[in-house]
Amino acid sequence: MNKQIIINGSHHRTGKTTELIKEIYPEITSLKLIDFTIEIYNYDEVYSDKDQFLEIINQILAYDEIIFATPVYWYSMSSLMKIFFDRLTDLIGSQEPIGRKLMGKKVRVITSSIGNHLGENFFLPFEETVTYMHLEYLGGKHYLNKK
């Protein structure tokens, strides 16, 4: 059985993205990035003891498929999701042994917003990052928020 985990990048714990996740993936484990301390990427790759990025990655390692869920803010992923994606850089640097454990996992993306105006390249950062890290990109899907 394909074990899936959702990484929820919404700043709103009970917002539309969370509602969407509950509706289409009611039985899947979901981690809300808002509930973790993730420091912004720095080139020295030195972080405080409060940083929980690797804790999230270690949880992800137990799953076969990762579903990134993000609201669309100003034609882009949420800032929480962007910080998380920036920190993936650690997994090709100082934390490469951990990053290698992600190889081969499947990744898909779901987004939500009030309009259907993503633009043709919205999913490009997801697809290119996933491909670069030798994961399998399954595509992205946008959902319009219900009123």
TORTORZA-374308 format. One record per atom (N, C-alpha, C): residue in one letter; atom name; x, y, z. Coordinates in Angstrom, 2 decimals. Layout:
N
REC  type  atom       xx       yy       zz
REC     A    CA        X        Y        Z
...
***
This chain:
147
REC  type  atom       xx       yy       zz
REC     M     N     0.84    -1.19     0.00
REC     M    CA     0.00     0.00     0.00
REC     M     C     0.88     1.24     0.00
REC     N     N     0.48     2.21    -0.77
REC     N    CA     1.23     3.45    -0.90
REC     N     C     0.90     4.38     0.27
REC     K     N     1.86     4.56     1.16
REC     K    CA     1.64     5.44     2.30
REC     K     C     1.90     6.88     1.88
REC     Q     N     0.94     7.74     2.16
REC     Q    CA     1.03     9.15     1.77
REC     Q     C     1.06    10.04     3.00
REC     I     N     1.73    11.18     2.85
REC     I    CA     1.74    12.22     3.87
REC     I     C     1.53    13.56     3.17
REC     I     N     0.80    14.44     3.84
REC     I    CA     0.54    15.77     3.30
REC     I     C     1.35    16.79     4.09
REC     I     N     2.00    17.68     3.38
REC     I    CA     2.69    18.81     3.98
REC     I     C     1.87    20.04     3.65
REC     N     N     1.19    20.58     4.66
REC     N    CA     0.27    21.70     4.50
REC     N     C     1.01    23.01     4.74
REC     G     N     1.10    23.84     3.70
REC     G    CA     1.83    25.09     3.79
REC     G     C     0.98    26.30     4.11
REC     S     N    -0.23    26.11     4.57
REC     S    CA    -1.10    27.24     4.87
REC     S     C    -0.72    27.93     6.17
REC     H     N    -0.89    29.23     6.19
REC     H    CA    -0.69    30.02     7.41
REC     H     C    -1.93    29.97     8.31
REC     H     N    -3.01    29.43     7.80
REC     H    CA    -4.29    29.40     8.49
REC     H     C    -4.60    27.96     8.87
REC     R     N    -4.59    27.65    10.15
REC     R    CA    -4.75    26.26    10.61
REC     R     C    -6.07    25.62    10.21
REC     T     N    -7.11    26.43    10.09
REC     T    CA    -8.43    25.89     9.75
REC     T     C    -8.98    26.51     8.47
REC     G     N    -8.12    26.97     7.60
REC     G    CA    -8.53    27.68     6.38
REC     G     C    -8.95    26.76     5.25
REC     K     N    -9.08    27.35     4.08
REC     K    CA    -9.58    26.64     2.90
REC     K     C    -8.67    25.50     2.46
REC     T     N    -7.36    25.67     2.58
REC     T    CA    -6.46    24.58     2.18
REC     T     C    -6.64    23.39     3.11
REC     T     N    -6.77    23.65     4.40
REC     T    CA    -6.99    22.58     5.37
REC     T     C    -8.33    21.90     5.11
REC     E     N    -9.36    22.68     4.80
REC     E    CA   -10.67    22.11     4.46
REC     E     C   -10.56    21.21     3.22
REC     L     N    -9.82    21.68     2.23
REC     L    CA    -9.64    20.90     1.00
REC     L     C    -8.96    19.57     1.30
REC     I     N    -7.91    19.63     2.10
REC     I    CA    -7.20    18.40     2.48
REC     I     C    -8.14    17.41     3.15
REC     K     N    -8.94    17.90     4.08
REC     K    CA    -9.87    17.02     4.79
REC     K     C   -10.92    16.42     3.85
REC     E     N   -11.29    17.19     2.84
REC     E    CA   -12.30    16.72     1.89
REC     E     C   -11.76    15.66     0.93
REC     I     N   -10.59    15.90     0.35
REC     I    CA   -10.11    14.96    -0.67
REC     I     C    -9.16    13.89    -0.15
REC     Y     N    -8.57    14.14     1.01
REC     Y    CA    -7.66    13.15     1.61
REC     Y     C    -7.98    12.98     3.10
REC     P     N    -9.19    12.54     3.44
REC     P    CA    -9.59    12.52     4.85
REC     P     C    -8.80    11.56     5.74
REC     E     N    -8.21    10.54     5.17
REC     E    CA    -7.54     9.51     5.98
REC     E     C    -6.01     9.65     6.01
REC     I     N    -5.48    10.67     5.37
REC     I    CA    -4.02    10.78     5.22
REC     I     C    -3.43    11.69     6.29
REC     T     N    -2.31    11.28     6.85
REC     T    CA    -1.59    12.09     7.83
REC     T     C    -1.20    13.42     7.21
REC     S     N    -1.41    14.49     7.96
REC     S    CA    -1.09    15.83     7.47
REC     S     C    -0.25    16.57     8.50
REC     L     N     0.86    17.13     8.04
REC     L    CA     1.69    17.99     8.89
REC     L     C     1.47    19.43     8.47
REC     K     N     1.17    20.29     9.42
REC     K    CA     0.99    21.71     9.14
REC     K     C     2.31    22.43     9.43
REC     L     N     2.89    23.03     8.40
REC     L    CA     4.16    23.72     8.59
REC     L     C     4.05    24.83     9.63
REC     I     N     2.87    25.42     9.78
REC     I    CA     2.66    26.48    10.77
REC     I     C     2.91    25.99    12.19
REC     D     N     2.82    24.69    12.41
REC     D    CA     3.02    24.12    13.74
REC     D     C     4.48    23.82    14.06
REC     F     N     5.37    24.11    13.13
REC     F    CA     6.80    23.83    13.31
REC     F     C     7.61    25.11    13.20
REC     T     N     8.77    25.10    13.83
REC     T    CA     9.73    26.19    13.67
REC     T     C    10.71    25.78    12.58
REC     I     N    10.66    26.51    11.48
REC     I    CA    11.58    26.25    10.37
REC     I     C    12.30    27.56    10.08
REC     E     N    13.57    27.58    10.39
REC     E    CA    14.35    28.79    10.15
REC     E     C    14.66    28.93     8.67
REC     I     N    14.84    30.18     8.23
REC     I    CA    15.15    30.40     6.82
REC     I     C    16.52    29.84     6.50
REC     Y     N    16.69    29.44     5.26
REC     Y    CA    17.96    28.85     4.81
REC     Y     C    19.10    29.85     4.99
REC     N     N    20.25    29.35     5.43
REC     N    CA    21.46    30.17     5.43
REC     N     C    22.59    29.34     4.86
REC     Y     N    23.53    30.01     4.22
REC     Y    CA    24.59    29.31     3.49
REC     Y     C    25.53    28.51     4.38
REC     D     N    25.60    28.85     5.65
REC     D    CA    26.43    28.07     6.57
REC     D     C    25.73    26.79     7.02
REC     E     N    24.43    26.72     6.78
REC     E    CA    23.60    25.57     7.18
REC     E     C    23.74    25.29     8.67
REC     V     N    23.74    26.36     9.45
REC     V    CA    23.79    26.26    10.91
REC     V     C    22.50    26.89    11.43
REC     Y     N    21.79    26.13    12.25
REC     Y    CA    20.49    26.57    12.73
REC     Y     C    20.41    26.38    14.24
REC     S     N    19.48    27.08    14.86
REC     S    CA    19.32    26.97    16.31
REC     S     C    18.71    25.61    16.68
REC     D     N    18.76    25.32    17.96
REC     D    CA    18.17    24.07    18.47
REC     D     C    16.65    24.05    18.31
REC     K     N    16.05    25.21    18.10
REC     K    CA    14.60    25.29    17.93
REC     K     C    14.14    24.86    16.53
REC     D     N    15.05    24.85    15.58
REC     D    CA    14.71    24.52    14.20
REC     D     C    14.22    23.07    14.10
REC     Q     N    13.11    22.86    13.40
REC     Q    CA    12.49    21.53    13.31
REC     Q     C    12.44    20.98    11.88
REC     F     N    13.19    21.59    10.97
REC     F    CA    13.17    21.13     9.59
REC     F     C    13.50    19.64     9.47
REC     L     N    14.60    19.23    10.08
REC     L    CA    14.99    17.82     9.96
REC     L     C    14.00    16.88    10.64
REC     E     N    13.31    17.37    11.65
REC     E    CA    12.26    16.57    12.29
REC     E     C    11.16    16.26    11.28
REC     I     N    10.79    17.26    10.48
REC     I    CA     9.78    17.05     9.45
REC     I     C    10.28    16.06     8.41
REC     I     N    11.51    16.26     7.95
REC     I    CA    12.08    15.36     6.94
REC     I     C    12.12    13.93     7.46
REC     N     N    12.52    13.75     8.70
REC     N    CA    12.57    12.40     9.27
REC     N     C    11.19    11.75     9.34
REC     Q     N    10.15    12.55     9.53
REC     Q    CA     8.78    12.00     9.49
REC     Q     C     8.41    11.62     8.06
REC     I     N     8.78    12.45     7.10
REC     I    CA     8.48    12.19     5.70
REC     I     C     9.11    10.89     5.22
REC     L     N    10.28    10.57     5.74
REC     L    CA    11.00     9.38     5.28
REC     L     C    10.21     8.09     5.45
REC     A     N     9.25     8.08     6.34
REC     A    CA     8.44     6.88     6.58
REC     A     C     7.36     6.67     5.52
REC     Y     N     7.22     7.60     4.59
REC     Y    CA     6.14     7.55     3.61
REC     Y     C     6.68     7.37     2.20
REC     D     N     5.83     6.82     1.32
REC     D    CA     6.19     6.60    -0.08
REC     D     C     5.87     7.81    -0.95
REC     E     N     4.84     8.56    -0.57
REC     E    CA     4.39     9.68    -1.38
REC     E     C     4.18    10.91    -0.52
REC     I     N     4.64    12.04    -1.03
REC     I    CA     4.51    13.32    -0.35
REC     I     C     3.56    14.18    -1.16
REC     I     N     2.55    14.73    -0.49
REC     I    CA     1.62    15.65    -1.15
REC     I     C     1.83    17.02    -0.53
REC     F     N     2.30    17.95    -1.33
REC     F    CA     2.47    19.32    -0.86
REC     F     C     1.18    20.08    -1.15
REC     A     N     0.61    20.68    -0.12
REC     A    CA    -0.63    21.44    -0.26
REC     A     C    -0.35    22.88     0.15
REC     T     N    -0.68    23.81    -0.73
REC     T    CA    -0.43    25.21    -0.42
REC     T     C    -1.53    26.10    -0.98
REC     P     N    -1.91    27.11    -0.22
REC     P    CA    -2.74    28.13    -0.82
REC     P     C    -1.89    28.93    -1.80
REC     V     N    -2.55    29.60    -2.71
REC     V    CA    -1.84    30.47    -3.65
REC     V     C    -1.93    31.89    -3.12
REC     Y     N    -0.77    32.47    -2.84
REC     Y    CA    -0.68    33.86    -2.39
REC     Y     C     0.11    34.63    -3.43
REC     W     N    -0.51    35.62    -4.04
REC     W    CA     0.18    36.46    -5.01
REC     W     C     0.87    35.62    -6.09
REC     Y     N     0.11    34.67    -6.64
REC     Y    CA     0.56    33.86    -7.77
REC     Y     C     1.72    32.93    -7.43
REC     S     N     1.85    32.57    -6.18
REC     S    CA     2.97    31.75    -5.75
REC     S     C     2.56    30.87    -4.58
REC     M     N     3.45    29.92    -4.24
REC     M    CA     3.23    29.11    -3.05
REC     M     C     3.30    30.00    -1.81
REC     S     N     2.78    29.53    -0.70
REC     S    CA     2.84    30.30     0.54
REC     S     C     4.28    30.49     0.98
REC     S     N     4.51    31.50     1.81
REC     S    CA     5.88    31.73     2.30
REC     S     C     6.36    30.58     3.18
REC     L     N     5.46    29.94     3.91
REC     L    CA     5.86    28.77     4.70
REC     L     C     6.37    27.65     3.80
REC     M     N     5.67    27.42     2.70
REC     M    CA     6.10    26.38     1.77
REC     M     C     7.41    26.78     1.10
REC     K     N     7.56    28.05     0.78
REC     K    CA     8.80    28.52     0.14
REC     K     C     9.99    28.35     1.08
REC     I     N     9.82    28.68     2.35
REC     I    CA    10.90    28.47     3.32
REC     I     C    11.25    26.99     3.40
REC     F     N    10.23    26.14     3.44
REC     F    CA    10.47    24.70     3.47
REC     F     C    11.25    24.25     2.24
REC     F     N    10.83    24.71     1.06
REC     F    CA    11.52    24.32    -0.17
REC     F     C    12.95    24.87    -0.20
REC     D     N    13.15    26.08     0.29
REC     D    CA    14.52    26.61     0.36
REC     D     C    15.40    25.74     1.24
REC     R     N    14.84    25.24     2.31
REC     R    CA    15.61    24.40     3.24
REC     R     C    15.94    23.03     2.65
REC     L     N    15.27    22.62     1.60
REC     L    CA    15.64    21.37     0.94
REC     L     C    17.09    21.43     0.46
REC     T     N    17.61    22.64     0.30
REC     T    CA    19.01    22.82    -0.08
REC     T     C    19.93    22.12     0.91
REC     D     N    19.56    22.10     2.18
REC     D    CA    20.37    21.40     3.19
REC     D     C    20.55    19.92     2.83
REC     L     N    19.55    19.36     2.14
REC     L    CA    19.56    17.93     1.84
REC     L     C    20.46    17.57     0.66
REC     I     N    21.02    18.58     0.01
REC     I    CA    22.04    18.32    -1.00
REC     I     C    23.38    18.89    -0.54
REC     G     N    23.39    19.38     0.69
REC     G    CA    24.61    19.93     1.30
REC     G     C    24.98    19.13     2.52
REC     S     N    24.92    19.79     3.67
REC     S    CA    25.37    19.17     4.92
REC     S     C    24.56    17.94     5.32
REC     Q     N    23.33    17.86     4.86
REC     Q    CA    22.45    16.74     5.23
REC     Q     C    22.21    15.79     4.05
REC     E     N    23.17    15.70     3.15
REC     E    CA    23.01    14.87     1.96
REC     E     C    22.68    13.40     2.27
REC     P     N    23.26    12.78     3.29
REC     P    CA    22.87    11.38     3.57
REC     P     C    21.37    11.23     3.84
REC     I     N    20.78    12.21     4.50
REC     I    CA    19.33    12.18     4.73
REC     I     C    18.59    12.44     3.42
REC     G     N    19.07    13.40     2.65
REC     G    CA    18.45    13.71     1.36
REC     G     C    18.41    12.52     0.42
REC     R     N    19.44    11.72     0.43
REC     R    CA    19.49    10.53    -0.44
REC     R     C    18.37     9.54    -0.09
REC     K     N    17.95     9.53     1.16
REC     K    CA    16.87     8.62     1.57
REC     K     C    15.52     9.01     0.96
REC     L     N    15.41    10.24     0.47
REC     L    CA    14.18    10.67    -0.18
REC     L     C    14.09    10.22    -1.63
REC     M     N    15.21     9.86    -2.23
REC     M    CA    15.24     9.49    -3.65
REC     M     C    14.20     8.42    -3.96
REC     G     N    13.49     8.63    -5.06
REC     G    CA    12.51     7.66    -5.52
REC     G     C    11.11     7.87    -4.96
REC     K     N    10.97     8.71    -3.95
REC     K    CA     9.63     8.96    -3.41
REC     K     C     8.81     9.72    -4.45
REC     K     N     7.51     9.55    -4.38
REC     K    CA     6.61    10.23    -5.30
REC     K     C     6.14    11.54    -4.66
REC     V     N     5.92    12.54    -5.51
REC     V    CA     5.49    13.85    -5.02
REC     V     C     4.38    14.38    -5.93
REC     R     N     3.35    14.90    -5.30
REC     R    CA     2.31    15.63    -6.03
REC     R     C     2.03    16.92    -5.27
REC     V     N     1.39    17.86    -5.94
REC     V    CA     1.11    19.17    -5.36
REC     V     C    -0.37    19.48    -5.56
REC     I     N    -1.00    19.99    -4.51
REC     I    CA    -2.35    20.54    -4.65
REC     I     C    -2.32    21.98    -4.16
REC     T     N    -3.09    22.81    -4.84
REC     T    CA    -3.16    24.23    -4.48
REC     T     C    -4.62    24.64    -4.37
REC     S     N    -4.84    25.72    -3.64
REC     S    CA    -6.19    26.25    -3.54
REC     S     C    -6.14    27.78    -3.53
REC     S     N    -7.16    28.36    -4.13
REC     S    CA    -7.29    29.83    -4.12
REC     S     C    -8.70    30.20    -4.56
REC     I     N    -8.98    31.49    -4.53
REC     I    CA   -10.30    31.96    -4.92
REC     I     C   -10.43    32.14    -6.43
REC     G     N    -9.32    32.08    -7.15
REC     G    CA    -9.37    32.26    -8.60
REC     G     C    -8.54    31.24    -9.33
REC     N     N    -8.81    31.12   -10.60
REC     N    CA    -8.09    30.16   -11.43
REC     N     C    -7.06    30.91   -12.28
REC     H     N    -6.06    31.47   -11.62
REC     H    CA    -5.11    32.36   -12.29
REC     H     C    -3.66    32.02   -11.91
REC     L     N    -3.33    30.75   -11.96
REC     L    CA    -1.99    30.33   -11.55
REC     L     C    -0.91    30.71   -12.55
REC     G     N    -1.24    30.72   -13.80
REC     G    CA    -0.21    30.91   -14.82
REC     G     C     0.40    29.57   -15.18
REC     E     N     0.95    29.49   -16.37
REC     E    CA     1.42    28.20   -16.88
REC     E     C     2.64    27.65   -16.16
REC     N     N     3.39    28.48   -15.45
REC     N    CA     4.62    28.02   -14.80
REC     N     C     4.51    27.91   -13.28
REC     F     N     3.31    27.97   -12.74
REC     F    CA     3.17    27.94   -11.29
REC     F     C     3.83    26.71   -10.66
REC     F     N     3.64    25.56   -11.24
REC     F    CA     4.14    24.32   -10.64
REC     F     C     5.62    24.06   -10.94
REC     L     N     6.24    24.91   -11.75
REC     L    CA     7.63    24.71   -12.15
REC     L     C     8.60    24.57   -10.97
REC     P     N     8.54    25.42    -9.93
REC     P    CA     9.47    25.24    -8.81
REC     P     C     9.33    23.87    -8.13
REC     F     N     8.11    23.39    -8.04
REC     F    CA     7.89    22.06    -7.45
REC     F     C     8.49    20.98    -8.35
REC     E     N     8.12    21.02    -9.61
REC     E    CA     8.57    19.99   -10.55
REC     E     C    10.09    19.95   -10.67
REC     E     N    10.71    21.11   -10.83
REC     E    CA    12.16    21.14   -11.02
REC     E     C    12.92    20.74    -9.76
REC     T     N    12.44    21.16    -8.60
REC     T    CA    13.09    20.78    -7.34
REC     T     C    13.01    19.28    -7.13
REC     V     N    11.82    18.74    -7.33
REC     V    CA    11.59    17.30    -7.15
REC     V     C    12.46    16.50    -8.12
REC     T     N    12.50    16.93    -9.37
REC     T    CA    13.31    16.24   -10.37
REC     T     C    14.79    16.31   -10.02
REC     Y     N    15.25    17.47    -9.61
REC     Y    CA    16.65    17.65    -9.25
REC     Y     C    17.06    16.72    -8.11
REC     M     N    16.13    16.51    -7.19
REC     M    CA    16.42    15.68    -6.02
REC     M     C    16.14    14.19    -6.27
REC     H     N    15.84    13.83    -7.51
REC     H    CA    15.62    12.43    -7.91
REC     H     C    14.40    11.81    -7.25
REC     L     N    13.34    12.62    -7.13
REC     L    CA    12.05    12.12    -6.72
REC     L     C    11.18    12.05    -7.97
REC     E     N    10.02    11.41    -7.88
REC     E    CA     9.13    11.28    -9.04
REC     E     C     7.99    12.28    -8.91
REC     Y     N     7.92    13.21    -9.85
REC     Y    CA     6.88    14.23    -9.82
REC     Y     C     5.62    13.70   -10.50
REC     L     N     4.52    13.68    -9.76
REC     L    CA     3.25    13.16   -10.27
REC     L     C     2.33    14.26   -10.78
REC     G     N     2.74    15.51   -10.65
REC     G    CA     1.95    16.61   -11.17
REC     G     C     1.29    17.44   -10.08
REC     G     N     0.68    18.51   -10.55
REC     G    CA    -0.01    19.42    -9.65
REC     G     C    -1.45    19.62   -10.09
REC     K     N    -2.29    19.93    -9.13
REC     K    CA    -3.70    20.18    -9.41
REC     K     C    -4.18    21.35    -8.57
REC     H     N    -4.91    22.25    -9.23
REC     H    CA    -5.44    23.42    -8.54
REC     H     C    -6.92    23.24    -8.27
REC     Y     N    -7.33    23.67    -7.07
REC     Y    CA    -8.73    23.61    -6.67
REC     Y     C    -9.20    25.01    -6.34
REC     L     N   -10.37    25.36    -6.85
REC     L    CA   -10.99    26.64    -6.50
REC     L     C   -11.69    26.49    -5.16
REC     N     N   -11.48    27.46    -4.30
REC     N    CA   -12.12    27.44    -2.99
REC     N     C   -13.62    27.57    -3.13
REC     K     N   -14.32    26.83    -2.29
REC     K    CA   -15.77    26.96    -2.25
REC     K     C   -16.11    28.23    -1.49
REC     K     N   -17.15    28.87    -1.90
REC     K    CA   -17.57    30.12    -1.25
REC     K     C   -18.13    29.87     0.12
***
